[in-house]
Amino acid sequence: MRNPKLFAFIATVALSLCGASTISMAEKGVVDPAQVSEGLKAIFSYGNAEQTTKNRLNANTITVITGTIGGTYVQFGADLASVLDDGDRLRVLPIIGRGSVQSIADVLYLRGVDLGIMRSDTLDYLEKKGYGSNLKSQLTYITKLYNEEMHVVAPKSIRKLSDLNGKTVSVDMPNGGTFVTSIEVFERLGIKPKFVYIEQRIAYEKLRKGEIDAMIAVQGRPSHFIKSINDDRFHLVPVEYAPPLQGDYLPSQLTAKDYPALIQPGERVDTIAVPAVLAAYNWAPGSNRYRKVAQFVQAFFEKFKQFQRPPFHPKWKEVVLEAPLKGWKRFPAAQAWLDAHSSAAVSDKRKKFDLFLATRAQTGKSLPTTPAENAALFQEFMKWQEEQETAAARDTAPPRRNKHRHRSHSAAKPQSAATATRTQ
C-alpha cells in the first residue's frame, strides 16, 4: 500500500516546483497558451466535469467532409474553420475526403459527418447509372458554392479534346467528382479514351514520364495543384462548350493569370464548369443533428462577407447565398434566414427611397409618370443614396493626424506583424 504522507509530500514539492517554473517562464516572457487561446480554455476548463466538457464539445462541433489534398474543397473547409471557430460555441472540423462521390456516401451514411461539399452533376450520374434513387430528397443544400472548371493537362501535341480518342487519360480516383464529370463529358462528345484511375499527384508523375497521355482535374480555378505544374512540355487543352454539354454544364475560361506556367500572357483557354454544393442530410426539424446544422448556418451566413476578402480563396467571390439550385431543396433553416434578411433588406431600401422622395418633394420636384421618368428617378435615387453613405462615412471617420507628427510617431515604433431516418 502506498504511504499517504509520502505521496502528499511529493505532491507538495511537485506543485512548488511547477509554480516556480511558471514564474520563471513568465519572467522570461513565455506566454501561457491558455491566456490567448479560447479553444484551449474551452477544452481544458478548470473546474468542469469531464463529461460536461465532452458533451459541450460534441454538441457544438460540426464536421465537413471536403476533398483530396490540393483541391479547392480542402481550402474551402479550412476557410470555414478559420472564420467560424469561436471557442466552445461553434467548432468547424474539416475532414479530408476522397471526392464528390465519396462525400455523398459520407453525408448519407457516415454517422460523424454533418456537411459535405459535392458536385451537382454527381447525383444525376449516380441516379442515371442506377446506384441510387431519390438522392436529392435525402439531401438538402445550404448554398451553391462556386463553379468548378475542367482542367485537361496534356503535351502540346494534344490540341483539342478529340485528340485524346484512344489515348490513356487519368481521371483521378473513381470515388471523386473529376471521375464523374470526365466520363460524362467524353461520353456526350463521343470521344473514347482509355481511362485510368490514379490520384492526381501520382498521375502527374506518370504524365511527366510519358506513361499516360493526359490528366484531368475538375477544380475551382485557380487550382493549387494545377498551378504548381511548371513544365513547358505541357499546356491546358480547350474544352468546347458543345451542345451536348449545355444542359448541365456552364461555359468558362482559364487565363494566364490563373496559370502563368501553362497559358501564354494575354491568352485564354475555353473550358466548362460545374457547380459545387455545400449539402447536409435531410434531418427532421427539431432533431439534435438539425439543430447543429442550423447553428452552423446562422454563423456562416452572418459572417459570409468575411470569406470574400483576402486571404481566403478567390472562389468565395463567386458565391451568392440566395442562388437557387435546380432540383434541390434548401435546408429549412437556411431558407428561413435568407427570407428574413431579404425582407429586412427590402424594408431598409424602401425606407431610404421614401426619405429620398420626401427630400425631393421639398425641392418642388414632381413624381414621375412615365417608364423613362421612373428609370431616371431610380438613377437619381442611387446617386442620392451614394452621396448619403459617403457623407455618413465622412462624419464618422476619426480625425486625421498631423502628417509630420504621424511620420515621426511611425518611425519611433516598429510595425506589428428524404426522410430523417439516418442513425444519430
C-alpha positions in Angstrom: 0.0 0.0 0.0 1.2 3.5 -0.8 2.3 5.8 2.0 -0.2 8.7 2.0 2.1 11.0 3.9 4.9 10.4 1.4 2.5 10.9 -1.5 1.3 14.2 -0.1 4.9 15.4 0.5 5.9 14.6 -3.1 2.8 16.3 -4.5 3.6 19.4 -2.5 7.1 19.6 -3.7 6.0 19.0 -7.3 3.4 21.8 -7.1 6.0 24.1 -5.7 8.5 23.3 -8.5 5.7 23.7 -11.1 4.8 27.1 -9.6 8.5 28.2 -9.6 8.8 27.0 -13.2 5.7 29.0 -14.2 7.1 32.2 -12.6 10.4 31.6 -14.3 8.7 31.2 -17.6 6.7 34.4 -17.1 9.8 36.3 -16.2 11.4 35.1 -19.4 8.4 36.4 -21.4 6.9 33.0 -22.2 3.2 33.2 -22.9 0.7 30.9 -21.3 -1.3 29.5 -24.3 -4.4 29.3 -22.1 -4.4 33.0 -21.8 -4.6 33.6 -25.6 -6.4 30.6 -26.9 -10.2 30.5 -26.5 -10.2 26.9 -27.9 -7.7 25.7 -25.3 -9.6 27.3 -22.4 -12.8 25.8 -23.7 -11.4 22.2 -23.9 -9.5 22.3 -20.7 -11.8 24.4 -18.5 -10.7 24.2 -14.9 -13.4 23.0 -12.5 -15.6 21.5 -15.3 -16.5 17.8 -15.0 -15.0 15.6 -17.7 -18.4 14.5 -19.0 -19.7 18.1 -19.2 -16.7 19.1 -21.3 -17.2 16.1 -23.6 -20.9 16.9 -24.0 -20.3 20.6 -24.8 -17.6 19.9 -27.4 -19.7 17.3 -29.2 -22.8 19.4 -29.1 -21.0 22.4 -30.7 -18.7 20.7 -33.2 -19.8 20.3 -36.8 -17.9 18.2 -39.3 -17.5 19.0 -43.0 -16.2 16.3 -45.5 -14.1 18.1 -48.1 -11.9 16.7 -50.8 -8.4 15.5 -51.7 -5.3 17.4 -50.8 -4.6 20.2 -53.3 -8.2 20.6 -54.3 -10.5 23.6 -53.7 -12.8 21.7 -51.4 -10.0 21.3 -48.8 -9.2 25.0 -49.0 -12.9 25.9 -48.5 -13.0 23.6 -45.5 -10.0 25.3 -44.0 -11.5 28.8 -44.6 -14.8 27.8 -42.9 -12.8 26.7 -39.8 -10.7 29.8 -39.8 -13.7 32.2 -39.8 -16.3 30.3 -37.8 -14.4 28.7 -35.0 -15.1 30.7 -31.8 -14.0 28.8 -28.8 -16.6 26.4 -27.4 -19.8 27.9 -29.0 -19.0 26.5 -32.5 -16.2 24.5 -33.9 -15.9 23.5 -37.6 -13.9 20.4 -38.2 -12.9 19.9 -41.9 -12.2 16.3 -42.9 -10.0 15.4 -45.9 -12.3 13.5 -48.3 -11.9 11.3 -51.3 -14.1 13.3 -53.8 -17.7 14.1 -54.6 -19.0 10.5 -54.9 -17.5 9.5 -51.6 -18.8 12.8 -50.0 -22.3 11.9 -50.9 -22.0 8.5 -49.4 -20.4 10.0 -46.2 -23.2 12.5 -45.7 -25.8 9.8 -46.3 -24.3 7.1 -44.2 -21.4 8.1 -42.0 -22.5 8.9 -38.5 -19.9 11.5 -37.8 -20.4 13.7 -40.9 -22.7 16.7 -40.8 -22.0 18.5 -44.0 -20.2 17.8 -47.3 -19.0 19.6 -50.4 -20.1 17.8 -53.6 -20.7 18.4 -57.2 -24.2 18.9 -58.7 -23.7 16.5 -61.6 -22.6 13.7 -59.4 -26.1 13.0 -58.0 -27.6 12.9 -61.5 -24.8 10.5 -62.6 -25.4 8.1 -59.7 -29.2 8.0 -60.3 -28.7 7.6 -64.0 -26.4 4.6 -63.5 -28.8 3.1 -61.0 -26.6 3.5 -58.0 -29.2 5.4 -56.0 -32.8 6.7 -56.3 -34.3 9.9 -55.0 -30.9 11.0 -53.6 -31.9 14.7 -53.8 -34.8 14.0 -51.4 -32.3 12.7 -48.8 -30.0 15.7 -49.1 -30.6 19.4 -48.7 -28.3 22.2 -49.7 -27.1 25.1 -47.6 -25.9 27.1 -50.6 -24.5 26.7 -54.1 -20.8 27.4 -53.7 -19.0 28.1 -56.9 -18.3 26.7 -60.4 -15.5 24.1 -60.8 -13.6 24.2 -64.1 -12.4 21.2 -66.1 -8.6 21.3 -66.4 -7.1 18.9 -69.1 -3.3 18.8 -68.8 -1.6 17.2 -71.7 1.5 17.6 -74.0 1.3 20.4 -76.5 0.8 17.9 -79.3 -2.7 17.4 -78.0 -4.5 20.4 -79.4 -8.2 19.5 -78.8 -10.2 17.1 -76.7 -10.9 14.8 -79.6 -7.1 14.2 -80.0 -7.4 12.1 -76.8 -9.6 9.5 -78.6 -7.9 6.1 -77.9 -5.3 7.8 -75.6 -4.6 7.0 -71.9 -6.2 9.6 -69.7 -6.2 9.8 -65.9 -9.5 10.9 -64.3 -8.5 10.7 -60.7 -9.9 8.2 -58.3 -13.3 6.5 -59.1 -14.9 7.9 -55.9 -14.3 11.5 -56.9 -16.2 14.2 -58.9 -13.5 14.5 -61.5 -14.1 10.9 -62.5 -17.8 11.5 -62.9 -17.5 14.8 -64.9 -14.8 13.4 -67.2 -16.8 10.3 -68.1 -19.9 12.3 -68.7 -18.2 14.9 -70.9 -16.3 12.3 -73.1 -19.4 10.2 -73.4 -21.6 13.0 -74.5 -19.0 14.2 -77.0 -18.5 10.7 -78.4 -14.8 10.6 -77.5 -13.4 7.2 -76.3 -10.1 7.5 -74.4 -8.7 4.7 -72.2 -9.5 5.8 -68.7 -7.1 5.1 -65.8 -7.9 5.9 -62.2 -4.9 7.5 -60.5 -4.6 10.0 -57.7 -3.6 13.4 -59.2 -0.1 13.8 -57.7 0.8 10.3 -58.9 -0.9 10.9 -62.3 1.3 14.0 -62.9 4.4 11.9 -62.3 3.2 9.4 -64.9 2.4 12.2 -67.3 5.9 13.6 -66.9 7.4 10.2 -67.6 5.2 9.7 -70.7 3.3 6.7 -69.2 -0.1 8.5 -69.7 -1.2 11.0 -72.3 -3.3 13.4 -70.2 -4.6 14.0 -66.8 -7.9 15.7 -65.8 -8.8 17.7 -62.7 -12.2 19.4 -62.1 -11.4 22.0 -59.5 -12.1 25.7 -58.9 -9.7 28.0 -60.6 -7.0 28.7 -59.7 -6.4 25.1 -58.6 -3.4 25.0 -56.2 -2.3 21.7 -57.7 -2.6 22.7 -61.4 -0.8 26.0 -60.6 2.1 24.0 -59.2 2.7 22.4 -62.6 5.7 24.1 -64.3 6.9 22.2 -67.3 7.0 23.8 -70.8 6.1 20.5 -72.4 2.5 20.7 -71.2 -0.5 23.0 -71.6 -4.2 23.1 -70.9 -6.3 21.6 -73.6 -9.5 23.6 -74.5 -12.9 22.1 -73.8 -15.5 23.3 -76.3 -18.9 24.3 -75.0 -20.7 21.9 -77.4 -24.5 21.4 -77.5 -24.4 18.0 -75.7 -22.8 19.7 -72.7 -25.1 22.7 -72.4 -27.9 21.2 -70.4 -25.8 20.5 -67.2 -22.6 22.5 -67.6 -21.6 26.1 -67.9 -19.0 27.8 -70.2 -15.9 29.1 -68.5 -12.3 30.2 -69.3 -8.9 29.7 -67.8 -6.4 32.6 -68.1 -2.7 33.3 -67.8 -3.4 35.0 -64.5 -4.7 31.7 -63.2 -1.9 29.5 -64.6 1.1 31.6 -65.9 3.2 28.5 -66.5 0.6 26.8 -68.7 -1.1 29.6 -70.6 0.7 32.4 -72.5 0.2 36.0 -71.4 -2.9 37.5 -72.8 -4.3 34.1 -73.9 -7.3 32.2 -72.6 -8.4 28.6 -72.7 -12.1 27.7 -73.1 -13.5 25.1 -70.8 -16.6 24.0 -69.0 -17.6 24.3 -65.3 -20.0 22.5 -63.0 -21.4 23.9 -59.7 -20.1 22.8 -56.3 -22.7 22.5 -53.5 -22.5 22.6 -49.7 -25.0 20.0 -48.6 -26.4 18.3 -45.5 -28.5 15.3 -44.7 -32.3 16.0 -44.7 -32.6 15.9 -40.9 -36.0 16.2 -39.3 -36.6 19.7 -37.8 -36.3 19.6 -34.1 -33.7 16.8 -34.0 -30.3 17.4 -32.5 -28.5 17.0 -35.8 -30.8 19.5 -37.4 -30.0 21.9 -34.5 -26.3 21.6 -35.2 -26.6 22.3 -38.9 -28.9 25.3 -38.2 -26.3 26.7 -35.7 -23.7 26.4 -38.4 -25.9 28.1 -41.0 -26.5 31.1 -38.6 -22.8 31.7 -38.1 -21.9 31.0 -41.7 -24.5 33.4 -43.2 -23.8 36.1 -40.7 -20.1 36.1 -41.3 -20.3 35.4 -45.0 -18.8 38.6 -46.2 -15.5 37.8 -44.4 -14.9 34.9 -46.8 -15.0 37.2 -49.8 -12.0 39.1 -48.6 -8.3 38.1 -48.6 -6.6 35.9 -47.5 -9.4 33.4 -48.3 -9.8 31.5 -51.6 -10.8 33.8 -54.5 -13.7 31.4 -55.5 -15.6 32.7 -52.5 -16.3 35.9 -54.5 -18.4 33.8 -56.9 -20.7 32.5 -54.1 -24.2 34.1 -53.9 -26.1 32.7 -50.9 -29.5 33.3 -52.5 -28.7 31.5 -55.7 -31.2 28.7 -56.4 -30.1 25.2 -57.3 -32.4 23.3 -59.8 -33.8 20.1 -58.5 -32.6 20.6 -54.9 -34.4 21.6 -51.7 -32.7 24.1 -49.4 -32.1 23.3 -45.8 -35.1 24.9 -44.0 -33.1 27.0 -41.5 -31.0 28.4 -44.4 -34.1 29.3 -46.4 -35.7 30.9 -43.3 -32.5 33.0 -42.7 -32.5 34.2 -46.3 -36.2 35.0 -46.3 -35.9 37.1 -43.1 -32.8 39.0 -44.2 -34.2 39.5 -47.7 -37.3 41.1 -46.2 -35.1 43.3 -43.9 -33.0 44.4 -46.9 -36.1 45.3 -48.9 -37.6 47.2 -45.9 -34.4 49.2 -45.4 -34.3 50.1 -49.1 -37.9 51.2 -49.0 -37.3 53.5 -46.1 -34.4 55.0 -47.9 -36.4 55.5 -51.0 -39.3 57.2 -49.0 -36.8 59.5 -47.5 -35.4 60.3 -50.9 -38.9 61.1 -52.2 -39.6 63.3 -49.2 -36.3 65.2 -49.8 -37.1 65.5 -53.5 -40.6 66.8 -52.7 -39.1 69.6 -50.6 -37.4 70.9 -53.6 -40.7 71.1 -55.5 -40.0 68.3 -58.0 -42.9 66.3 -59.2 -43.2 62.5 -59.2 -42.5 60.5 -62.4 -45.4 59.4 -64.7 -43.7 57.5 -67.5 -41.3 54.5 -67.6 -38.5 56.7 -68.8 -39.1 59.1 -65.9 -39.2 56.2 -63.5 -35.8 54.9 -64.7 -34.3 58.4 -64.4 -35.7 58.7 -60.9 -34.2 55.4 -59.9 -30.7 56.6 -61.1 -31.2 59.8 -59.2 -32.1 57.8 -56.1 -29.0 55.6 -56.4 -26.8 58.7 -56.7 -28.5 60.3 -53.8 -28.0 57.1 -51.7 -24.3 57.0 -52.6 -23.9 60.6 -51.5 -25.7 59.9 -48.2 -23.4 57.0 -47.5 -20.3 59.0 -48.3 -21.4 61.8 -46.1 -22.1 59.4 -43.2 -18.7 57.7 -43.6 -17.0 61.2 -43.6 -18.9 62.2 -40.4 -17.9 59.1 -38.5 -14.3 58.9 -39.7 -11.7 59.7 -37.0 -9.8 63.0 -37.2 -6.7 62.8 -39.3 -3.3 63.3 -37.6 -0.8 65.9 -38.5 1.2 64.5 -41.4 4.6 65.3 -39.9 3.7 64.1 -36.4 2.3 60.8 -37.8 5.6 60.1 -39.7 7.7 60.9 -36.6 5.5 58.6 -34.4 5.6 55.8 -37.0 9.4 56.0 -37.2 9.7 55.8 -33.4 7.8 52.5 -33.1 8.3 49.2 -35.0 5.3 47.9 -37.1 3.4 44.9 -35.9 3.2 42.0 -37.9 -35.8 12.3 -47.7 -36.5 11.4 -44.5 -34.5 11.8 -41.5 -34.2 8.2 -40.6 -30.5 8.1 -40.5 -29.0 6.9 -37.2 -28.0 9.8 -34.9 
